[in-house]
Amino acid sequence: MSNIQTSYSVPSNTRAFIACAFLGFASGLPLFILYNLLSAWLKSEGVDLKAIGLFALVGFPYTWKFLWSPFLDRFPLPFLGRRRGWMLVTQIITMLAVMGMGFFNPVSEIWIVVGLAAVVAFFSASQDIVVDAYRREWLSDEQLGSGTALFVNAYKLSTLVPGSLSLILSDYLPWSTVFMITGAFIAIGPIVTLMLPEPTLRGTPPHTLREAVLEPFKEFISRKGWGFALTILAFIFLYKLGDSMATALATPFYMDLGFTRTQIGLVAKNAGLWASLAGGFLGAYWLQKITIARGLWIFGLLQALAILGFAILAKVGLSPWVLAWVIGFEAFAVGLGTAAFTSFIAQVTDPRYTATQFALFTSLAAVPRTFINAITGYIVEALGWFNFFMLCFALAIPGMLLLIKIAPWNHTTQVHPSYEP
């Protein structure tokens, strides 16, 4: 077709990987602000634990972002190009909403806080859509694996700001100042966006919104029929359900045990971060040796067993050393599981429809932390922390059982058809 670009300028490895790292850092910040810093702020201001759990519902956009991903594909903004225009707008709005959040009282002005949190979630989820598409279009096939790994690990690294630095600062500074400082880190995103080139199109963009919406879904269903498609979607939903629930109220859990916010920032968050990064890098390396299918089995089992560490901590109580060990092991296991899980998602995504299909799969993976996690406060109130974590362990099992169908131990074939552009 005449509209398809045949020339493609490949960025240098150094430039591409640095850009992926900075974009990953800026993309991860809003999510960790919503799920780490926000819960600590609400808890410290005396907001009820059930209400804190319900705040997980502001993550609705992360679950349903596939609904408007075709819109971002179809309608470019009149500046900076098809991808960078949307990247810049979503980054700036997200940054301003975060900065403004701390100026309101979460008890007397709770609905303003909810509204700003919803703005952060919507535009952060939109940023993820566009950045994922940008990374796929800008990087060469040889750079994509390493670039994605750097992006994901920088995404995780960003939790140091809201999950550690901001918590420590909150012991010494007003919350309004803490949110201003935290939001300022998001400025990395717009700065990098302005410095990057617009990627060259490697295919024809959709001509109509109907085409942008329907074709990616038709392709996914037509591979092996509705049954297999629904099985894959069920697996994506269930594989991380137990761990997602177990960590939904992690910060309030630590605070209930008697840990200070500074202890949480220095011990829990740092131990978890570095262990998670190690798990991610080692997982990517080991997957080359054992295949994705076996990685899903082995890493998924470790991920499920690590949930039991929280139950042990609930019994032991106030012990920084046990806290560091439990959080470190859980984060390492989840890092391994995430490496296999993201590789699986890449495997089931057709290269022709990366933006919309990737948004669909990652949206489904976000359902547990949005809707299921919203009721975790009620479950904890009814069961107590120990029984809650045992329930989370039990809920990790169904996702593992689906591996029998979609990724048996000796499975080596891809689950999407090969595609030659």
Sine and cosine of phi, psi and omega as CSV:
sin_phi,cos_phi,sin_psi,cos_psi,sin_omega,cos_omega
0.00,0.00,0.59,-0.81,-0.09,-1.00
-0.93,0.37,-0.40,0.91,-0.06,-1.00
-0.99,0.16,-0.21,0.98,-0.05,-1.00
-0.98,0.19,0.75,-0.66,0.04,-1.00
-0.97,0.22,0.77,-0.63,0.02,-1.00
-0.99,-0.15,-0.41,0.91,0.05,-1.00
-1.00,0.01,0.55,-0.84,-0.02,-1.00
-0.51,-0.86,0.87,-0.50,-0.01,-1.00
-1.00,0.00,0.92,-0.38,-0.04,-1.00
-1.00,0.08,0.80,-0.60,0.03,-1.00
-0.94,0.34,0.44,-0.90,0.06,-1.00
-0.90,0.43,0.45,-0.89,-0.01,-1.00
-0.85,0.53,-0.71,0.71,-0.05,-1.00
-0.88,0.48,-0.75,0.66,-0.03,-1.00
-0.90,0.44,-0.70,0.72,-0.04,-1.00
-0.90,0.44,-0.70,0.71,-0.08,-1.00
-0.95,0.31,-0.61,0.80,0.07,-1.00
-0.89,0.46,-0.69,0.72,0.01,-1.00
-0.88,0.47,-0.68,0.73,0.01,-1.00
-0.89,0.47,-0.63,0.77,0.00,-1.00
-0.91,0.42,-0.72,0.69,-0.01,-1.00
-0.92,0.39,-0.65,0.76,0.03,-1.00
-0.91,0.41,-0.62,0.78,0.05,-1.00
-0.90,0.44,-0.66,0.75,0.02,-1.00
-0.88,0.47,-0.74,0.68,-0.02,-1.00
-0.92,0.39,-0.54,0.84,-0.01,-1.00
-0.96,0.27,-0.57,0.82,-0.04,-1.00
-0.97,0.24,-0.49,0.87,-0.08,-1.00
-0.81,0.59,-0.78,0.62,-0.05,-1.00
-0.86,0.50,-0.64,0.77,0.00,-1.00
-0.89,0.46,-0.71,0.70,-0.02,-1.00
-0.96,0.30,-0.44,0.90,0.13,-0.99
-0.90,0.44,-0.68,0.73,-0.02,-1.00
-0.94,0.34,-0.60,0.80,-0.13,-0.99
-0.98,-0.21,-0.15,0.99,0.05,-1.00
-0.87,-0.49,-0.88,0.47,-0.08,-1.00
-0.92,0.38,-0.67,0.74,-0.05,-1.00
-0.87,0.49,-0.69,0.72,-0.02,-1.00
-0.92,0.40,-0.60,0.80,0.04,-1.00
-0.92,0.40,-0.65,0.76,0.03,-1.00
-0.88,0.47,-0.75,0.66,-0.01,-1.00
-0.89,0.46,-0.67,0.74,0.01,-1.00
-0.89,0.45,-0.69,0.72,-0.04,-1.00
-0.93,0.37,-0.42,0.91,0.00,-1.00
-1.00,-0.02,0.04,1.00,0.10,-1.00
1.00,0.01,0.29,0.96,0.04,-1.00
-0.95,0.30,0.65,-0.76,-0.04,-1.00
-0.86,0.50,0.61,-0.80,-0.04,-1.00
-0.86,0.51,-0.59,0.81,0.04,-1.00
-0.90,0.44,-0.65,0.76,0.02,-1.00
-0.92,0.40,-0.60,0.80,0.04,-1.00
-0.88,0.47,-0.68,0.73,0.04,-1.00
-0.87,0.49,-0.63,0.77,0.01,-1.00
-0.91,0.40,-0.37,0.93,0.03,-1.00
-0.89,0.45,-0.29,0.96,0.07,-1.00
-0.86,0.50,-0.39,0.92,0.00,-1.00
-0.91,0.41,-0.33,0.94,0.04,-1.00
-0.93,0.38,-0.23,0.97,0.07,-1.00
-0.98,0.18,0.15,0.99,0.04,-1.00
-0.72,0.70,-0.72,0.70,-0.03,-1.00
-0.87,0.49,-0.54,0.84,0.03,-1.00
-0.91,0.42,-0.44,0.90,-0.02,-1.00
-0.99,0.11,-0.54,0.84,-0.12,-0.99
-0.90,-0.44,0.34,0.94,-0.06,-1.00
-0.90,0.43,-0.36,0.93,0.04,-1.00
-0.90,0.43,-0.33,0.94,-0.02,-1.00
-0.93,0.37,-0.57,0.82,0.00,-1.00
-0.94,-0.34,0.07,1.00,0.08,-1.00
-0.88,0.47,-0.61,0.79,0.08,-1.00
-0.88,0.47,-0.55,0.84,0.04,-1.00
-0.89,0.47,-0.67,0.74,0.01,-1.00
-0.93,0.36,-0.47,0.89,0.09,-1.00
-0.95,0.30,-0.62,0.78,-0.15,-0.99
-0.99,0.11,-0.59,0.81,-0.16,-0.99
-0.88,-0.47,0.99,-0.15,0.05,-1.00
-0.97,0.23,0.46,-0.89,0.12,-0.99
-0.98,0.21,0.36,-0.93,-0.10,-1.00
-0.98,0.17,0.34,0.94,0.03,-1.00
-0.52,-0.85,0.51,-0.86,0.08,-1.00
0.92,0.39,-0.05,1.00,0.04,-1.00
0.98,-0.19,0.07,-1.00,-0.13,-0.99
-0.90,0.44,-0.61,0.79,-0.04,-1.00
-0.99,-0.15,-0.75,0.67,-0.12,-0.99
-0.93,0.38,-0.50,0.86,0.02,-1.00
-0.87,0.49,-0.76,0.65,0.02,-1.00
-0.93,0.38,-0.58,0.81,0.04,-1.00
-0.86,0.52,-0.74,0.67,-0.05,-1.00
-0.90,0.44,-0.72,0.70,-0.03,-1.00
-0.89,0.46,-0.74,0.67,-0.04,-1.00
-0.91,0.42,-0.60,0.80,-0.01,-1.00
-0.92,0.39,-0.69,0.72,-0.04,-1.00
-0.92,0.38,-0.70,0.72,0.00,-1.00
-0.90,0.44,-0.67,0.75,0.03,-1.00
-0.87,0.50,-0.71,0.71,-0.02,-1.00
-0.88,0.47,-0.71,0.70,-0.03,-1.00
-0.92,0.40,-0.62,0.79,0.01,-1.00
-0.91,0.40,-0.64,0.77,0.04,-1.00
-0.90,0.43,-0.70,0.71,-0.02,-1.00
-0.88,0.48,-0.58,0.81,-0.05,-1.00
-0.99,0.17,-0.32,0.95,-0.13,-0.99
-0.87,0.49,-0.67,0.75,-0.10,-0.99
-0.94,0.33,-0.13,0.99,-0.01,-1.00
-1.00,0.09,0.01,1.00,-0.03,-1.00
-0.90,-0.44,0.45,-0.89,0.00,-1.00
-1.00,0.08,0.87,-0.49,-0.07,-1.00
-0.94,0.34,-0.13,0.99,0.05,-1.00
-0.99,-0.10,-0.82,0.57,-0.05,-1.00
-0.99,0.12,-0.37,0.93,-0.02,-1.00
-0.84,-0.54,0.67,0.74,-0.12,-0.99
-0.87,0.50,-0.60,0.80,-0.06,-1.00
-0.96,0.29,-0.46,0.89,0.12,-0.99
-0.93,0.38,-0.67,0.74,0.04,-1.00
-0.89,0.46,-0.68,0.74,0.05,-1.00
-0.86,0.51,-0.69,0.72,-0.01,-1.00
-0.89,0.46,-0.71,0.71,0.02,-1.00
-0.92,0.40,-0.62,0.79,0.05,-1.00
-0.89,0.45,-0.61,0.79,0.03,-1.00
-0.92,0.40,-0.61,0.79,0.05,-1.00
-0.89,0.46,-0.72,0.70,0.03,-1.00
-0.85,0.52,-0.72,0.69,-0.04,-1.00
-0.90,0.43,-0.70,0.71,-0.06,-1.00
-0.90,0.43,-0.76,0.65,-0.08,-1.00
-0.98,0.21,-0.43,0.90,0.12,-0.99
-0.93,0.36,-0.69,0.73,0.05,-1.00
-0.89,0.45,-0.61,0.79,0.04,-1.00
-0.91,0.41,-0.62,0.78,0.07,-1.00
-0.87,0.49,-0.67,0.74,0.01,-1.00
-0.86,0.51,-0.66,0.75,0.01,-1.00
-0.84,0.54,-0.77,0.64,-0.11,-0.99
-0.95,0.30,-0.64,0.77,0.00,-1.00
-0.91,0.41,-0.64,0.77,0.06,-1.00
-0.87,0.49,-0.70,0.71,0.02,-1.00
-0.91,0.41,-0.67,0.75,0.02,-1.00
-0.86,0.51,-0.72,0.69,-0.04,-1.00
-0.89,0.46,-0.64,0.76,-0.01,-1.00
-0.92,0.39,-0.58,0.81,-0.07,-1.00
-1.00,0.10,-0.51,0.86,-0.09,-1.00
-0.99,0.10,-0.65,0.76,-0.05,-1.00
-0.98,0.18,0.52,-0.85,0.12,-0.99
-0.96,0.27,0.23,-0.97,0.01,-1.00
-0.88,0.48,-0.56,0.83,0.01,-1.00
-0.95,0.33,-0.49,0.87,-0.02,-1.00
-1.00,0.04,-0.28,0.96,-0.18,-0.98
-0.88,0.47,-0.69,0.72,-0.03,-1.00
-0.89,0.45,-0.79,0.62,0.00,-1.00
-0.92,0.40,-0.63,0.78,0.01,-1.00
-0.90,0.44,-0.66,0.75,0.03,-1.00
-0.92,0.40,-0.64,0.76,0.03,-1.00
-0.88,0.48,-0.68,0.73,0.04,-1.00
-0.90,0.43,-0.66,0.75,0.02,-1.00
-0.86,0.50,-0.76,0.65,-0.04,-1.00
-0.90,0.44,-0.67,0.74,-0.03,-1.00
-0.95,0.32,-0.57,0.82,0.10,-0.99
-0.93,0.37,-0.55,0.83,0.10,-1.00
-0.84,0.54,-0.73,0.68,0.03,-1.00
-0.92,0.40,-0.64,0.77,-0.04,-1.00
-0.87,0.50,-0.49,0.87,-0.04,-1.00
-0.90,0.44,-0.30,0.95,0.03,-1.00
-0.90,0.43,-0.28,0.96,0.06,-1.00
-0.87,0.50,-0.52,0.86,-0.04,-1.00
-0.96,0.28,-0.91,0.41,-0.01,-1.00
-0.96,0.30,-0.44,0.90,-0.09,-1.00
-1.00,-0.01,-0.20,0.98,-0.02,-1.00
-0.72,-0.70,-0.92,0.39,-0.05,-1.00
-0.83,0.55,-0.75,0.66,-0.06,-1.00
-0.91,0.41,-0.60,0.80,0.03,-1.00
-0.91,0.42,-0.66,0.76,0.03,-1.00
-0.91,0.42,-0.71,0.71,0.01,-1.00
-0.88,0.48,-0.53,0.85,-0.05,-1.00
-0.92,0.39,-0.30,0.95,0.07,-1.00
-0.98,0.20,-0.21,0.98,-0.09,-1.00
-0.80,-0.60,-0.35,0.94,-0.08,-1.00
-0.85,-0.53,0.38,-0.93,0.11,-0.99
-0.89,0.46,0.48,-0.88,-0.01,-1.00
-0.88,0.48,-0.52,0.85,0.03,-1.00
-0.88,0.48,-0.64,0.76,0.02,-1.00
-0.94,0.35,-0.63,0.78,0.02,-1.00
-0.87,0.49,-0.71,0.71,-0.01,-1.00
-0.93,0.36,-0.54,0.84,0.07,-1.00
-0.90,0.43,-0.71,0.70,0.00,-1.00
-0.91,0.41,-0.69,0.72,0.00,-1.00
-0.89,0.46,-0.71,0.71,0.01,-1.00
-0.90,0.44,-0.52,0.85,-0.02,-1.00
-0.89,0.46,-0.48,0.88,0.02,-1.00
-0.90,0.43,-0.44,0.90,0.00,-1.00
-0.93,0.38,-0.32,0.95,0.01,-1.00
-0.86,0.50,-0.31,0.95,0.08,-1.00
-0.83,0.56,-0.61,0.79,-0.03,-1.00
-0.88,0.48,-0.84,0.54,0.02,-1.00
-0.86,0.51,-0.60,0.80,0.01,-1.00
-0.89,0.46,-0.73,0.68,0.01,-1.00
-0.91,0.41,-0.65,0.76,0.00,-1.00
-0.85,0.53,-0.68,0.74,0.00,-1.00
-0.93,0.37,-0.41,0.91,-0.04,-1.00
-1.00,0.02,-0.27,0.96,-0.07,-1.00
-1.00,0.01,0.42,-0.91,0.10,-1.00
-0.99,0.11,0.35,-0.94,0.14,-0.99
-0.98,0.22,0.75,-0.66,-0.04,-1.00
-0.93,0.37,0.52,-0.86,0.07,-1.00
-0.97,0.24,0.72,-0.69,0.00,-1.00
-0.90,0.44,0.76,-0.65,0.07,-1.00
-0.96,-0.30,0.31,0.95,0.04,-1.00
-0.19,-0.98,-0.01,-1.00,0.00,-1.00
-1.00,-0.04,0.85,-0.53,0.04,-1.00
-0.91,0.41,0.38,-0.92,-0.02,-1.00
-0.88,0.47,0.65,-0.76,-0.01,-1.00
-0.99,0.10,-0.45,0.89,0.00,-1.00
-0.73,-0.68,0.36,-0.93,0.05,-1.00
-0.91,0.41,-0.58,0.82,0.03,-1.00
-0.87,0.49,-0.69,0.72,0.02,-1.00
-0.90,0.43,-0.65,0.76,-0.01,-1.00
-0.91,0.42,-0.50,0.87,-0.05,-1.00
-1.00,0.08,-0.73,0.69,-0.22,-0.98
-0.99,0.13,-0.67,0.74,-0.15,-0.99
-0.86,0.51,-0.71,0.70,0.01,-1.00
-0.87,0.49,-0.60,0.80,-0.01,-1.00
-0.96,0.27,-0.61,0.79,0.04,-1.00
-0.88,0.47,-0.67,0.74,0.00,-1.00
-0.89,0.45,-0.69,0.72,-0.04,-1.00
-0.89,0.45,-0.70,0.71,-0.03,-1.00
-0.94,0.35,-0.55,0.83,-0.11,-0.99
-0.97,0.25,-0.18,0.98,-0.07,-1.00
-0.88,0.48,-0.87,0.49,-0.03,-1.00
-0.70,-0.71,0.32,0.95,0.05,-1.00
1.00,-0.05,0.12,-0.99,-0.06,-1.00
-0.88,0.47,-0.65,0.76,-0.08,-1.00
-0.86,0.51,-0.76,0.64,-0.02,-1.00
-0.93,0.37,-0.61,0.79,0.03,-1.00
-0.88,0.48,-0.69,0.72,0.01,-1.00
-0.92,0.39,-0.54,0.84,0.05,-1.00
-0.91,0.42,-0.68,0.73,0.04,-1.00
-0.88,0.47,-0.71,0.70,0.00,-1.00
-0.89,0.45,-0.63,0.78,0.04,-1.00
-0.90,0.44,-0.64,0.77,0.03,-1.00
-0.89,0.45,-0.72,0.70,0.01,-1.00
-0.86,0.50,-0.60,0.80,0.03,-1.00
-0.93,0.36,-0.65,0.76,-0.20,-0.98
-1.00,-0.05,-0.41,0.91,-0.19,-0.98
-0.86,0.52,-0.61,0.79,-0.03,-1.00
-0.93,-0.37,0.25,0.97,-0.06,-1.00
-0.87,0.50,-0.77,0.64,-0.06,-1.00
-0.88,0.48,-0.73,0.68,-0.01,-1.00
-0.92,0.40,-0.63,0.77,0.01,-1.00
-0.87,0.49,-0.69,0.73,0.03,-1.00
-0.92,0.39,-0.64,0.77,-0.06,-1.00
-0.90,0.44,-0.52,0.86,-0.05,-1.00
-0.99,-0.17,0.01,1.00,-0.08,-1.00
-0.87,0.49,-0.63,0.77,-0.02,-1.00
-0.89,-0.45,0.58,0.82,-0.09,-1.00
-0.86,0.51,-0.75,0.67,-0.04,-1.00
-0.90,0.44,-0.74,0.67,0.10,-0.99
-0.86,0.50,-0.55,0.83,0.04,-1.00
-0.88,0.47,-0.74,0.67,0.02,-1.00
-0.89,0.46,-0.64,0.77,-0.01,-1.00
-0.92,0.38,-0.60,0.80,0.05,-1.00
-0.90,0.44,-0.52,0.85,0.03,-1.00
-0.96,0.27,-0.25,0.97,0.05,-1.00
0.93,-0.37,0.05,1.00,0.02,-1.00
-0.96,0.26,0.62,-0.79,0.08,-1.00
-0.98,0.18,0.28,-0.96,0.02,-1.00
-0.90,0.45,-0.55,0.83,0.04,-1.00
-0.92,0.39,-0.67,0.74,0.06,-1.00
-0.87,0.49,-0.67,0.74,0.01,-1.00
-0.89,0.46,-0.69,0.72,-0.01,-1.00
-0.90,0.44,-0.67,0.74,-0.08,-1.00
-0.99,0.14,-0.63,0.78,-0.11,-0.99
-1.00,-0.09,-0.90,0.44,-0.12,-0.99
-0.89,0.45,-0.78,0.63,-0.11,-0.99
-0.93,0.36,-0.69,0.72,-0.02,-1.00
-0.93,0.36,-0.68,0.73,0.05,-1.00
-0.86,0.51,-0.66,0.75,-0.01,-1.00
-0.94,0.35,-0.64,0.77,-0.06,-1.00
-0.89,0.45,-0.81,0.58,-0.09,-1.00
-0.93,0.38,-0.58,0.82,0.07,-1.00
-0.91,0.41,-0.63,0.78,0.03,-1.00
-0.91,0.42,-0.68,0.74,0.03,-1.00
-0.89,0.45,-0.68,0.73,0.03,-1.00
-0.88,0.47,-0.68,0.73,0.03,-1.00
-0.89,0.46,-0.63,0.78,0.00,-1.00
-0.91,0.42,-0.72,0.69,-0.01,-1.00
-0.93,0.36,-0.70,0.72,0.01,-1.00
-0.92,0.39,-0.59,0.81,0.04,-1.00
-0.88,0.48,-0.69,0.72,0.03,-1.00
-0.88,0.48,-0.62,0.79,0.01,-1.00
-0.94,0.34,-0.73,0.68,-0.06,-1.00
-0.92,0.39,-0.50,0.87,0.01,-1.00
-0.89,0.46,-0.49,0.87,0.04,-1.00
-0.93,0.37,-0.39,0.92,-0.04,-1.00
-1.00,-0.07,-0.54,0.84,-0.17,-0.99
-0.91,-0.41,-0.05,1.00,-0.06,-1.00
0.98,0.22,0.38,-0.92,-0.03,-1.00
-0.90,0.43,-0.65,0.76,-0.04,-1.00
-0.86,0.50,-0.76,0.65,-0.01,-1.00
-0.93,0.38,-0.53,0.85,0.08,-1.00
-0.89,0.46,-0.66,0.75,0.03,-1.00
-0.88,0.48,-0.61,0.79,0.02,-1.00
-0.94,0.35,-0.82,0.57,-0.10,-0.99
-0.92,0.38,-0.76,0.65,-0.05,-1.00
-0.93,0.36,-0.57,0.82,0.03,-1.00
-0.91,0.42,-0.61,0.79,0.04,-1.00
-0.91,0.42,-0.70,0.71,0.04,-1.00
-0.89,0.46,-0.64,0.77,0.01,-1.00
-0.88,0.48,-0.65,0.76,0.02,-1.00
-0.94,0.35,-0.70,0.72,-0.02,-1.00
-0.90,0.44,-0.53,0.85,-0.03,-1.00
-0.91,0.42,-0.41,0.91,0.02,-1.00
-0.88,0.47,-0.52,0.85,-0.01,-1.00
-0.89,0.45,-0.37,0.93,0.05,-1.00
-0.87,0.48,-0.58,0.81,0.04,-1.00
-0.91,0.41,-0.61,0.80,0.05,-1.00
-0.90,0.44,-0.64,0.77,0.05,-1.00
-0.89,0.45,-0.69,0.73,0.01,-1.00
-0.89,0.46,-0.60,0.80,0.03,-1.00
-0.88,0.47,-0.53,0.85,0.03,-1.00
-0.99,0.15,-0.63,0.78,-0.05,-1.00
-0.95,0.31,-0.68,0.73,0.02,-1.00
1.00,0.03,-0.63,-0.77,-0.17,-0.99
-0.97,0.26,1.00,-0.02,0.03,-1.00
-0.56,-0.83,0.97,-0.24,-0.02,-1.00
-0.84,0.54,-0.58,0.82,-0.02,-1.00
-0.94,0.35,-0.68,0.73,0.05,-1.00
-0.91,0.41,-0.64,0.77,0.04,-1.00
-0.84,0.54,-0.76,0.65,-0.02,-1.00
-0.89,0.46,-0.67,0.74,-0.02,-1.00
-0.91,0.40,-0.72,0.69,-0.04,-1.00
-0.90,0.44,-0.74,0.67,-0.04,-1.00
-0.92,0.39,-0.63,0.78,0.01,-1.00
-0.90,0.45,-0.70,0.72,0.00,-1.00
-0.92,0.40,-0.68,0.73,0.02,-1.00
-0.88,0.48,-0.69,0.73,-0.02,-1.00
-0.92,0.38,-0.63,0.78,0.03,-1.00
-0.89,0.45,-0.72,0.69,0.00,-1.00
-0.90,0.44,-0.66,0.75,0.01,-1.00
-0.93,0.37,-0.56,0.83,0.09,-1.00
-0.87,0.49,-0.68,0.73,0.08,-1.00
-0.89,0.46,-0.74,0.67,-0.02,-1.00
-0.88,0.47,-0.62,0.79,0.00,-1.00
-0.92,0.40,-0.62,0.79,0.04,-1.00
-0.87,0.50,-0.71,0.70,0.03,-1.00
-0.93,0.36,-0.65,0.76,-0.06,-1.00
-0.91,0.41,-0.73,0.68,0.01,-1.00
-0.92,0.40,-0.56,0.83,0.07,-1.00
-0.91,0.42,-0.63,0.78,0.04,-1.00
-0.90,0.44,-0.70,0.71,0.01,-1.00
-0.87,0.49,-0.67,0.74,0.05,-1.00
-0.88,0.48,-0.59,0.80,-0.03,-1.00
-0.92,0.38,-0.55,0.84,-0.03,-1.00
-1.00,-0.02,0.04,1.00,0.00,-1.00
-0.99,-0.11,0.83,-0.56,0.06,-1.00
-0.96,0.28,0.77,-0.64,-0.05,-1.00
-0.85,0.52,-0.38,0.93,-0.01,-1.00
-0.97,0.24,-0.36,0.93,-0.10,-1.00
-0.77,-0.64,0.68,0.74,-0.13,-0.99
-0.85,0.53,-0.75,0.66,-0.13,-0.99
-0.87,0.50,-0.81,0.59,-0.09,-1.00
-0.95,0.30,-0.69,0.73,0.00,-1.00
-0.92,0.38,-0.65,0.76,0.02,-1.00
-0.90,0.44,-0.63,0.77,0.05,-1.00
-0.90,0.44,-0.63,0.78,0.03,-1.00
-0.88,0.47,-0.76,0.65,-0.08,-1.00
-0.93,0.36,-0.69,0.73,0.00,-1.00
-0.94,0.33,-0.51,0.86,0.09,-1.00
-0.89,0.45,-0.70,0.71,0.00,-1.00
-0.90,0.43,-0.62,0.79,0.03,-1.00
-0.91,0.42,-0.40,0.92,-0.01,-1.00
-1.00,0.07,-0.15,0.99,-0.03,-1.00
-0.84,0.55,-0.73,0.69,-0.03,-1.00
-0.84,0.54,-0.71,0.71,-0.06,-1.00
-0.96,0.28,-0.19,0.98,0.00,-1.00
-0.99,-0.13,-0.84,0.54,-0.11,-0.99
-1.00,-0.06,-0.75,0.66,-0.01,-1.00
-0.91,0.41,-0.67,0.74,-0.02,-1.00
-0.91,0.42,-0.36,0.93,-0.01,-1.00
-0.90,0.43,-0.40,0.92,-0.02,-1.00
-0.98,-0.19,0.07,1.00,-0.04,-1.00
-0.89,0.46,-0.56,0.83,0.03,-1.00
-0.87,0.48,-0.64,0.77,0.03,-1.00
-0.93,0.38,-0.63,0.78,-0.01,-1.00
-0.91,0.42,-0.68,0.73,0.02,-1.00
-0.89,0.46,-0.67,0.75,0.01,-1.00
-0.87,0.49,-0.58,0.81,-0.06,-1.00
-0.99,0.11,-0.61,0.79,-0.13,-0.99
-0.97,-0.23,-0.43,0.90,-0.18,-0.98
1.00,0.04,0.29,-0.96,-0.12,-0.99
-0.90,0.43,-0.71,0.71,-0.07,-1.00
-0.88,0.48,-0.78,0.62,-0.01,-1.00
-0.91,0.41,-0.52,0.85,0.06,-1.00
-0.88,0.48,-0.72,0.70,-0.02,-1.00
-0.94,0.35,-0.52,0.85,0.09,-1.00
-0.92,0.40,-0.61,0.79,0.08,-1.00
-0.89,0.45,-0.68,0.74,0.03,-1.00
-0.86,0.51,-0.64,0.77,0.05,-1.00
-0.88,0.47,-0.69,0.72,0.00,-1.00
-0.89,0.46,-0.59,0.81,-0.03,-1.00
-0.97,0.26,-0.18,0.98,0.06,-1.00
-0.99,0.15,-0.25,0.97,-0.10,-0.99
-0.96,0.27,-0.69,0.73,-0.04,-1.00
-0.83,0.56,-0.63,0.78,0.03,-1.00
-0.89,0.46,-0.62,0.79,0.05,-1.00
-0.90,0.43,-0.62,0.79,-0.03,-1.00
-0.91,0.41,-0.51,0.86,0.01,-1.00
-0.93,0.37,-0.30,0.95,0.05,-1.00
-0.88,0.48,-0.45,0.89,0.05,-1.00
-0.84,0.54,-0.57,0.82,-0.05,-1.00
-1.00,0.04,-0.73,0.68,-0.17,-0.99
-0.99,-0.12,-0.37,0.93,-0.02,-1.00
-0.50,-0.87,0.93,0.37,0.04,-1.00
-0.87,0.49,0.29,-0.96,-0.17,-0.99
-0.79,0.62,-0.65,0.76,-0.05,-1.00
-0.99,-0.12,0.27,0.96,-0.03,-1.00
-0.93,0.36,0.78,-0.62,0.02,-1.00
-0.76,-0.65,-0.25,0.97,-0.08,-1.00
-0.99,0.13,0.41,-0.91,0.04,-1.00
-0.98,0.22,0.41,-0.91,-0.01,-1.00
-0.97,-0.25,0.18,0.98,0.21,-0.98
-0.79,-0.61,0.49,-0.87,-0.03,-1.00
-0.92,0.38,0.51,-0.86,0.05,-1.00
-0.90,0.43,0.49,-0.87,-0.08,-1.00
-0.67,-0.74,0.79,-0.61,0.08,-1.00
-0.93,-0.36,0.89,-0.45,-0.04,-1.00
-0.92,0.38,0.00,0.00,0.00,0.00
